[in-house]
Amino acid sequence: MYSNKLAEAFAQASETDKIELAHFLANNLDTAEQSKDGARVRDYVAAFDRFAAPRKGEQF
């Protein structure tokens, strides 16, 4: 069980959900040039996956 609800949500989210959130963040937080960069969106999705990785004592 996760102690962090966001990590748990990211662990259970589909790739499509994570990509949709990444696009939303890129469009609303990044500059116009960065928001259109596919690599930037992939960086966000990778960050979500790292955040969702189980920490010591947590399990999927």
C-alpha positions as CSV (number, residue, x, y, z in Angstrom):
1,M,0.0,0.0,0.0
2,Y,1.2,3.5,-0.9
3,S,1.6,6.2,1.7
4,N,1.5,8.8,-1.0
5,K,-1.9,9.0,-2.8
6,L,-0.4,10.7,-5.9
7,A,2.2,8.0,-6.3
8,E,-0.6,5.4,-6.0
9,A,-2.7,7.3,-8.6
10,F,0.2,7.4,-11.0
11,A,1.0,3.7,-10.5
12,Q,-2.6,2.9,-11.4
13,A,-3.1,5.4,-14.2
14,S,-3.0,4.2,-17.8
15,E,-0.3,5.5,-20.2
16,T,-3.0,7.4,-22.0
17,D,-4.0,9.2,-18.8
18,K,-0.4,10.0,-18.0
19,I,0.2,11.4,-21.5
20,E,-3.0,13.4,-21.3
21,L,-1.9,15.0,-18.0
22,A,1.6,15.6,-19.5
23,H,0.2,17.4,-22.4
24,F,-2.0,19.5,-20.1
25,L,1.0,20.4,-18.0
26,A,3.1,21.2,-21.0
27,N,0.4,23.4,-22.5
28,N,-0.2,25.3,-19.2
29,L,3.2,25.5,-17.6
30,D,5.8,25.5,-20.3
31,T,6.6,28.1,-22.9
32,A,4.8,27.7,-26.2
33,E,8.0,26.3,-27.8
34,Q,8.5,23.7,-25.1
35,S,4.8,22.7,-24.9
36,K,5.0,21.5,-28.5
37,D,8.1,19.4,-27.9
38,G,7.3,15.7,-27.8
39,A,10.5,15.0,-25.8
40,R,9.2,17.4,-23.1
41,V,5.9,15.4,-22.8
42,R,7.9,12.2,-22.6
43,D,10.0,13.7,-19.8
44,Y,6.8,14.4,-17.9
45,V,5.5,10.9,-18.3
46,A,8.9,9.4,-17.3
47,A,8.8,11.7,-14.2
48,F,5.3,10.4,-13.3
49,D,6.6,6.8,-13.6
50,R,9.6,7.5,-11.4
51,F,7.3,9.2,-8.8
52,A,5.0,6.2,-8.8
53,A,7.9,3.7,-8.2
54,P,7.4,2.0,-4.9
55,R,9.5,3.4,-2.1
56,K,11.0,1.4,0.8
57,G,8.3,-0.7,2.4
58,E,5.6,0.1,-0.2
59,Q,4.2,-2.5,-2.5
60,F,2.1,-2.5,-5.7
